[in-house]
Amino acid sequence: MDNVILHVDMDAFFASVEQRDNPDLKGKPVIVGGISERGVVSTCSYEARRYGIHSAMPMFMAREKCPNGIFVSGRYGKYAKVSQEIFEIFNEVTPLVEPVSIDEGFLDLSQGKMKDGIEAARYIKNRVFKEVGLTLSIGISYNVCYIL
């Protein structure tokens, strides 16, 4: 018996929420994290990644690499609320959801209402985009179970 497993990861989650909530930030290098000199980057938009910025980078380095970046201290309560909305959609697809972080999880379709990985992935991507206004990436694989 093969269990279809989805790996779902939100795209630049914190930065995407900021861009969604403030349209003036769309298309701009948004860097989210501790904004003090000792802070670190939690995440950044794809526009900021072009400057070589990445998660866990010291904020002073991010400022050097992208002086015109838009530095945001983050709204973790907001991100948790948005995450909950997204995980509710996952749980409608299958009860077997294993969160990895606030924006990432594994979904085992063996007990879900959809067995086909591509169908489930398209459904999730469309629902999250339509209802939450964010994009995500999904990998599809399987786990072979042998009963001896």
One Martini backbone bead per residue (centre of mass of N, CA, C, O) as a GRO file, in nm:
protein
  148
    1MET     BB    1   0.095   0.037   0.025
    2ASP     BB    2   0.044   0.373  -0.078
    3ASN     BB    3   0.138   0.685   0.057
    4VAL     BB    4   0.047   1.002   0.014
    5ILE     BB    5   0.278   1.282   0.028
    6LEU     BB    6   0.281   1.613   0.148
    7HIS     BB    7   0.477   1.911   0.097
    8VAL     BB    8   0.425   2.217   0.268
    9ASP     BB    9   0.526   2.559   0.160
   10MET     BB   10   0.553   2.868   0.217
   11ASP     BB   11   0.608   3.169   0.050
   12ALA     BB   12   0.763   3.387   0.216
   13PHE     BB   13   0.562   3.430   0.450
   14PHE     BB   14   0.600   3.697   0.610
   15ALA     BB   15   0.644   3.875   0.356
   16SER     BB   16   0.374   3.800   0.217
   17VAL     BB   17   0.190   3.916   0.431
   18GLU     BB   18   0.295   4.206   0.409
   19GLN     BB   19   0.225   4.239   0.105
   20ARG     BB   20  -0.076   4.178   0.127
   21ASP     BB   21  -0.141   4.409   0.351
   22ASN     BB   22   0.076   4.593   0.167
   23PRO     BB   23   0.080   4.690  -0.157
   24ASP     BB   24   0.342   4.877  -0.148
   25LEU     BB   25   0.537   4.607  -0.119
   26LYS     BB   26   0.512   4.511  -0.388
   27GLY     BB   27   0.815   4.427  -0.547
   28LYS     BB   28   0.980   4.447  -0.281
   29PRO     BB   29   1.237   4.450  -0.043
   30VAL     BB   30   1.153   4.235   0.215
   31ILE     BB   31   1.246   4.245   0.570
   32VAL     BB   32   1.217   4.006   0.831
   33GLY     BB   33   1.280   4.106   1.177
   34GLY     BB   34   1.526   4.204   1.366
   35ILE     BB   35   1.600   4.558   1.354
   36SER     BB   36   1.842   4.542   1.492
   37GLU     BB   37   2.178   4.496   1.484
   38ARG     BB   38   2.127   4.201   1.641
   39GLY     BB   39   1.951   4.098   1.439
   40VAL     BB   40   1.746   3.879   1.237
   41VAL     BB   41   1.644   3.704   0.970
   42SER     BB   42   1.350   3.539   0.902
   43THR     BB   43   1.263   3.680   0.625
   44CYS     BB   44   1.212   3.717   0.263
   45SER     BB   45   1.176   3.830  -0.025
   46TYR     BB   46   1.253   3.766  -0.348
   47GLU     BB   47   1.368   4.050  -0.397
   48ALA     BB   48   1.584   4.022  -0.162
   49ARG     BB   49   1.734   3.760  -0.259
   50ARG     BB   50   1.891   3.901  -0.496
   51TYR     BB   51   2.100   4.022  -0.262
   52GLY     BB   52   2.159   3.765  -0.057
   53ILE     BB   53   1.927   3.718   0.124
   54HIS     BB   54   1.862   3.538   0.442
   55SER     BB   55   1.797   3.338   0.670
   56ALA     BB   56   1.983   3.419   0.967
   57MET     BB   57   2.081   3.683   0.898
   58PRO     BB   58   2.226   3.948   0.980
   59MET     BB   59   2.097   4.262   0.971
   60PHE     BB   60   2.354   4.423   0.898
   61MET     BB   61   2.401   4.265   0.634
   62ALA     BB   62   2.133   4.329   0.495
   63ARG     BB   63   2.184   4.637   0.487
   64GLU     BB   64   2.434   4.620   0.308
   65LYS     BB   65   2.305   4.458   0.063
   66CYS     BB   66   2.007   4.633   0.126
   67PRO     BB   67   1.952   4.961   0.171
   68ASN     BB   68   1.647   4.962   0.019
   69GLY     BB   69   1.511   4.810   0.213
   70ILE     BB   70   1.232   4.668   0.390
   71PHE     BB   71   1.206   4.689   0.737
   72VAL     BB   72   1.051   4.437   0.945
   73SER     BB   73   0.952   4.323   1.270
   74GLY     BB   74   0.691   4.184   1.287
   75ARG     BB   75   0.373   3.972   1.317
   76TYR     BB   76   0.320   3.694   1.489
   77GLY     BB   77   0.016   3.694   1.539
   78LYS     BB   78  -0.061   3.711   1.241
   79TYR     BB   79   0.087   3.456   1.141
   80ALA     BB   80  -0.071   3.259   1.320
   81LYS     BB   81  -0.349   3.316   1.198
   82VAL     BB   82  -0.281   3.241   0.906
   83SER     BB   83  -0.185   2.956   0.967
   84GLN     BB   84  -0.456   2.852   1.071
   85GLU     BB   85  -0.609   2.885   0.806
   86ILE     BB   86  -0.429   2.689   0.644
   87PHE     BB   87  -0.454   2.433   0.831
   88GLU     BB   88  -0.759   2.404   0.790
   89ILE     BB   89  -0.735   2.317   0.497
   90PHE     BB   90  -0.564   2.069   0.541
   91ASN     BB   91  -0.779   1.929   0.740
   92GLU     BB   92  -0.991   1.893   0.506
   93VAL     BB   93  -0.816   1.683   0.346
   94THR     BB   94  -0.666   1.582   0.625
   95PRO     BB   95  -0.596   1.446   0.947
   96LEU     BB   96  -0.283   1.406   0.845
   97VAL     BB   97  -0.106   1.649   1.011
   98GLU     BB   98   0.242   1.772   1.006
   99PRO     BB   99   0.392   2.001   1.164
  100VAL     BB  100   0.699   2.197   1.134
  101SER     BB  101   0.573   2.486   1.117
  102ILE     BB  102   0.402   2.776   1.060
  103ASP     BB  103   0.467   2.710   0.715
  104GLU     BB  104   0.482   2.382   0.757
  105GLY     BB  105   0.395   2.050   0.607
  106PHE     BB  106   0.254   1.726   0.641
  107LEU     BB  107   0.052   1.515   0.418
  108ASP     BB  108  -0.162   1.239   0.463
  109LEU     BB  109  -0.385   1.078   0.226
  110SER     BB  110  -0.494   0.797   0.342
  111GLN     BB  111  -0.745   0.965   0.518
  112GLY     BB  112  -0.854   1.126   0.295
  113LYS     BB  113  -1.062   1.264   0.043
  114MET     BB  114  -0.783   1.260  -0.111
  115LYS     BB  115  -0.553   1.054  -0.308
  116ASP     BB  116  -0.454   1.256  -0.510
  117GLY     BB  117  -0.184   1.460  -0.521
  118ILE     BB  118  -0.247   1.663  -0.748
  119GLU     BB  119  -0.533   1.732  -0.665
  120ALA     BB  120  -0.464   1.828  -0.378
  121ALA     BB  121  -0.258   2.048  -0.453
  122ARG     BB  122  -0.446   2.223  -0.623
  123TYR     BB  123  -0.658   2.270  -0.409
  124ILE     BB  124  -0.479   2.407  -0.200
  125LYS     BB  125  -0.362   2.636  -0.371
  126ASN     BB  126  -0.638   2.762  -0.445
  127ARG     BB  127  -0.754   2.810  -0.162
  128VAL     BB  128  -0.526   2.981  -0.043
  129PHE     BB  129  -0.534   3.203  -0.253
  130LYS     BB  130  -0.838   3.279  -0.235
  131GLU     BB  131  -0.861   3.301   0.100
  132VAL     BB  132  -0.550   3.425   0.175
  133GLY     BB  133  -0.341   3.537  -0.059
  134LEU     BB  134  -0.135   3.289  -0.104
  135THR     BB  135   0.158   3.112  -0.162
  136LEU     BB  136   0.277   2.776  -0.257
  137SER     BB  137   0.457   2.473  -0.198
  138ILE     BB  138   0.450   2.134  -0.350
  139GLY     BB  139   0.529   1.810  -0.255
  140ILE     BB  140   0.536   1.474  -0.401
  141SER     BB  141   0.489   1.156  -0.243
  142TYR     BB  142   0.583   0.842  -0.084
  143ASN     BB  143   0.476   0.559   0.126
  144VAL     BB  144   0.575   0.242   0.195
  145CYS     BB  145   0.360  -0.021   0.312
  146TYR     BB  146   0.420  -0.309   0.511
  147ILE     BB  147   0.249  -0.606   0.589
  148LEU     BB  148   0.365  -0.888   0.798
   0.00000   0.00000   0.00000
